[in-house]
Amino acid sequence: MAFSWRHRALAAAAAGVCVATALTGCSKSGNSNQPEAEPSGPINVWVRGAGDSVKAYQTIFDAFSKKTGITINPPFMTLTDFETKLSAAATAHNLPDLVVDDAAQLGSFETQGIIQEVDKGKIAGQDQLTERAWDSAKDLKGKYYAVPFSAQANVLLIRSDWLSKLNLQAPKTWDDVETVAKAFTTQDPDGNGKADTYGLAVPGSTTRGYISWYWSSLFWQAGGSYFKSAGNGKFAANLNSSQSLESVKYFENLFCTDKVVQPSALNDTTTETNKAFQTGVTGMYFTGPYAYATMDATPIKGKYIAVAPPKGPANAQTLAEGTDIYLMAGGNAGAAKKLAEYMITPEAQRLGMTAVPTATIVRLPVNKTVDAATEHQGDDRWKLAQDVYQSSGRYEDINMPNWTALRQATSDGLNALVAKCADPQAALNTLNDKLNSVLRTQGVAG
């Protein structure tokens, strides 16, 4: 998609770019004492998204421009190497004004110095947002570097027609998951007379840390934690604990002993894993509620159900995620702030949920005056998603400096462990050392 660039020289070079506090006065000259100009456009916006989500975001942007008179240049949207392209834009002093991306990128963006600190109290409508959503937008020191836009927590999608054919119930525990996964793999649930089905769809690629992203729910359900406090704002890796070992043994067993995961899993991102579930290769999939629209657009619509994540040895916690709005360093702070404030209004939240049925870019609203179950009339799956997020959702350690590097290291280690069906404890010891090394480079190792 074409993008209309507006050249801006950032006030400082490399990581020392001008980062405004309180969204005030990061001027082109770097003089923060200049009064903030009246917000005006055009605004340059980047969004990590593709497909029908492009149309959904454009609906919100059009409504904003109509309401405020502030124009938005044709936004740049892609899923491919989004953060790499953003880093290149920073190097070229061509950052956009506003970026919409995963909340998990906050630590990385802050470390790079490419985002502005947000004065939460000066964001119109901030008091309408849930504190859980705001927690995904702050760093270890409690400073905010984003405005939350959307939230979600993973649920379990499962082929209800396969359950019926094999006279099985939806799983409620880890043992149940294993039992159903084995049956889906060995008992021909689709009735085609071929051994071509598998119990679980797993995005096991190291790309964007997908395998760690998937495993994290099992990790927490076993009672694990990535880090432990070392005092004075310092941390130590905690991946070689007994809880970690229990989760990794269970995870590896699904691949190496039970063999209930699609054969291509260790190379599959969510795109390929979605397809495995959509086409009847797999029968269960832990994923976010955004997948409802994706799956309903395929022949398996009406043939699957969503249930709460089964309980592990310690609890039933599940991966919670968010989409955040980042105001970029050196950008058009006033107009970008206005757009961020509009995107969290009830009007914009509803547009993001329902304007384009095939792309729910607001999965669960961060605005507590909007109810997901009400907006998706008659679809109990959204009430489930909302209840799971509120009762069991747990975010990754996204407020750590450069969490993406820590997640990538975990992902590389997990992928190698499963690929080799290696010794779990030895692999965890090596991985723990790696995470401590990353913590040292970030200055937070204890």
N, C-alpha and C positions, 0 to 999 in steps of 0.2 A: 504494500500500500504506500502511495506517495506520502512524503512528509514535508511540510513547509517549515524550513529551518529559519530561526532568527538568531543571528550570531550574537553571542555575549561573551566578553572576556570575564572570566571569574577574577575576583580581586587578588587571589594568591595562587601560587602554582601548586601542582600535585596535591598532596593531602592537606595542605594548608589553605584550602579554599575558604572563602568567607562563609561562615556558618552563623546565621542570625539567631539570636535568642528572642523568645517571645514574639516571633514572627514580625519583628519591626526592623525596618531600615537596613537590610542588607543591600545597599545601593550598588550600582555599577562601579562607583568610584571607591567603595569600601568604607565610606564615611557613615558610620552607624548613627551619627547625630542628626542626619538629615530627616525631616519629617516624612512620614509615609504618605505617598501620593494616593489620590483617590483611585480605588481599584478600577482598572480598565484592561481591555484585551488588546490584541488577541493573546490567548494562553496556549502554550505548547504542552501537550499531554502525552505521556506514554503509559500504556496498559499492557500488563502481561495477560494476554488473552488471544483467542482465535475463534474461528467459526461463528456461530450465532451470537456469541458473547459480544462480538464487535457491534452488532445491531442493538444489543441491550444497553451497552454503554452509550452508544450514540443517542439513544432515546433519552437518557438522563442528561447528556450534554446539551441536546437540543432544548429540553425543558428549562435547563439552567440559563441558556442564552436568551430564551424568550422572556424569562422572568426578570433577568438582570440587565440585559443589553450587552453583556460581556461575551465576546465571540471566542470560540475555540478553534484553532487551526485543525485541519484533518488529523486526528490522533494516530500515532504510531502504535500498532498492536501486533504482537507476535508471541508465540510460545517458545520459539527456537532461540536458544542462547540469549535470552532477554537480558540477564544481568551482565553478560559479556559485552553486549552492545551498549549497555548503559555505561559501563566502565570506559569503553572507547569514546563515548560521547563526553565523559568527564575529562578525559585526557585531551580531547580536542576543544575543550572549553565550550561545548555545545550542549550542555545539560538542558533537558526540558524544564518547565516550571513546576510540573506536578507529575508524580508517578504513582500508579496503582499496582501493587505487587503483594506477594505473600508477606504476612507479618514476620515470618521466619527470617526475612532479609534485614530486619531492623539493625541487628548487631553489626552485620557486614557493612551496611550503608553508613552507620555511625562511625565505624572504624575508618572507612575511606574518607570521611569528612564531606560527603556529598549531599547530606540532608540537613535541614534546619531544625533546631529545637522548637518544640511547640509549647506555647503557654496555654495549657489546658483551660485555665480560667477565662481566657479571651476568645475561646472558640464558641460562637453562638450555637446554642443547643447542646452544649457538652453535658449538661445535667440530665439530658434525656437518654444518654447512653449508659449501658450497663457497666458496672465497675469491672466485671470480668473481661469485657471487651477492651476497656481502657488499659487493663493490666498488660495486654498484648502489645501495647504501644509505648512502653517505657523501658528504660535500661536499668542496670543494677543499682544505679544511684537514685532511681526514682524519677529521673527526668524523662519527659515525653518527647519522642522523636517521630511521631506519626499520629494520624487520626484514624481510628478503626472504622471500617466500612461494612464488613460482613464477617460472620462467624459460622462455625460448623463443628461437628464431632462425628467420628466414624461410627457407622452402624454395620450390621451384617446383612448383606443381600443373599438370599438363598432361593434356589429353584423349588417352589412349592409343588410343582407337578412331579418333580423327581421324588420329593418327600412322600407324596401320596402313593406313587407307584411302588415304592419300596417299604411302605407302611412305617415311616419314620417320623419323629417329631423334630421340630426346630431345636437346635442345641442350646443348652443353657450353661454348660461348663466346658472347660478345655477337653475333658474326656469325651463329652458328647460331640464336640467338633471333630475329634479324631475318629469316633465311631461313624459319624455321618460321612466324613470325607473318605474313609475306606469303602463304605458302601457305594458312594457315588463313583468311585474309581473301579470297583470290581464287579458290580452287580447290574451293569448295563441299564442305567436309569432312563436313558432315552429310547430304549427298546429297539435299537437298530441292529442288534446282533454283533456289534463290533466293540472291541476294547479300546474305545477312543474318547473316554470321558475321565475327568479328574475332579477330585473333591474341592480343591482350593485354587482360586486365582490369586497369584502373588506377583506384584511388581518388584522383582528382585534385582533390577538393574542398579548400578552405582550412580547412574545419571541423576543429578539433583538430589542424591542421597535417598533414592526411593526405597531401597531395601531397609534402611534404618527407619525411615518414615513408617513403613508397614510394621516392622518388628516392635516399635516403641510401645504400642498398646500391650503386647504380650509382656514386654519388659516391666511395665508398670503393674500389670495384673499379677505378676509374680512378686511385687513389692520392691522392685529395683528403683534405683535413681542414678542418673548420670554422674552427679557430683556430690561431694560433701563439703561442708564449710570447713575452712582451715583458719578462720578468724581474720579480722581486719580486712574484710572484703576480698579475701583470697579463697581459692578452692582447690580441691584435689579430685581427680577422677575416681569414680566408684564402680567401674564396670567389671571388676574382678570379684564382686561380692557373691555370696551364695545365692541370692535372689537372681542376679544376672545369669549365673550358671544354670539355674533351673529353667529360665526362659529360653536360653540359647539351646539347651538340650532338647526342649520341646520343639523349638523351631527347626532345628537341624533334623530331628527325627521325621518331621513331615516330609522333608526332601529325601533324606538318605535311607531311611528304613521303611516307612510307610509308602513313600513314593506317590503321594496324593496331590502333588502340585504340578501344574502344567509344565511339560519338559523344557519349554523355552523361558521359564520364569527368570532365570538369572541374567537374561539379556533384555527382559521386557520392562518398558516404562509403563505408566498407566494407560497410555494409548493402546498398546498391544494387549495389556491385561483386560481393559474394557472389552476389547474384541473377543478375547477368550471366553468371557462370561456371556457376551451377547450372542455368540454363535454356538453355544452349547458345548464348548470344550470343557468348561468348569461349572461347578454347581454352587459354590459359595464364594463371596467376595467381601472382604472388609474394606469399606470405602466411605466417602462422604455423601451426604444427601444430594449434592449436585449431580450424582450419578442417576438419580431418578429420571431426570429429563433425558439423559443419554440413553438409558436402557429402554425407556418408554417409546423411543423412536425406532425400536427394532422389533423383530418378531417375538421376542420374549416378553413383551408387554402383557401383563396379566398372568404371567407364568412364574413370577417370583414375588417374594415378600421381603419386607425389611423387619428385622428384629433387633433388640438390644444386644450389644456385644456380650457373649458368654463370659461368665466369671472365671477368673484364674485362681491360683492358690491363695492370693491375698485380697483381691478385689475385682471389680468389673470396670476399672478405669479404661478410657479409650482416648485416642488421639484427638485433641481439639486443635483447630486451626483458625486462622483469620486472614482476611484481606485488608490491608491498610493503605491509607493515603499518605504519601510522602511529599512534603514541600521541599523542593530541591534548592541547594545552596546557590546563591547568586541569581535566583530566578525572580519572576514577577510575583513577589510574596503576597501583595494585597489581593490581586485577582485570584491567585491560586488558593488563598485562604477562603475567599468567597465561594469558590467551587467546592472545596472540602466541606464547608459548612452546609452547602446545599445538599451534598451527597449523603449527609446523615439525617436529613429531615425525613419525617414520615412519608412525604410525597415521593422523594427519590428512593427511599428504601422499598416502598411498594412497587415502584417502577422496576427496580432491580430484581424483584421477586417474581413479577407476573407479566411485565410488558412483552417479553419474548419467552413463551412457555418452554422453548427448547434450550434456553440458557438462563438459568437462575443465578445471576451474578451476585445477588444477595441471597445467600443460602439460608442463613438465619439472621434476622435483623439485629443490628447492634442497638437500634433505637428501641427502648423498652416500652414505648407506646404502641408499637406495631407487633402483632402476633402472627407467627408463621402459620399456625394451624387455621386461623381465621382467613388469612389471605389465600391459602390454597384450599378453598372450600371443598369439604367432603373427602379430603385425602389425609387419612390418619397417619400416613408415613411421616408427615411433617410434624405432627404432634409428637411422635416418637423421637424424631431428630431433635426437637426442641427439648424434650424431657431428658434425653441422653446427654445433651450438651450441658444442661443445667445441673444434672445430678452426678455425672460421671466423666465429663470432659476434662482433659488435662493437656495443657499446652506443653510443647517441648521447651527446653531451656533457652527460648529465643531471645531473652534479654542478656545472655552472655555475650561478651565481645566476639563478634564474628562467629555466631552459632553455626552458620553454614559450613565453615571449615571443620568444626567439631563433628557435625553430622556427617560430612563427607568422609572423614577419617573412620567414623563408626561404620558407615556403609561399606567402605572398601574392605574393612576387616570382616564384616559379616558375610559379604559376598564370597570372599576367598575361603572362609571357614566352610560355608555350605557347599561350595564348588568342589572342595577337596574332601568333604566329610571328615574334617580334621578333629583333633582333640579340642573340645570346647574350652576347658580350663586354660590350656596353653595359649589358645587364641585370645581369650579374654585378658590374660596377663600381658600379652603383647599389645593388645588394643588399649589397655589401660595406660601402659607406658606411652603410647602414641598420643593419647588425649592429654596426658600431663605435659608432654612436649609442646603440644599446641597451646595449652594454657600458659606455659612459660613464655612463648613468643608473644602472647597477648598481655603479659604482665599481670596475670591474675592467679598464678600458681602459688599454692601455699606449701 
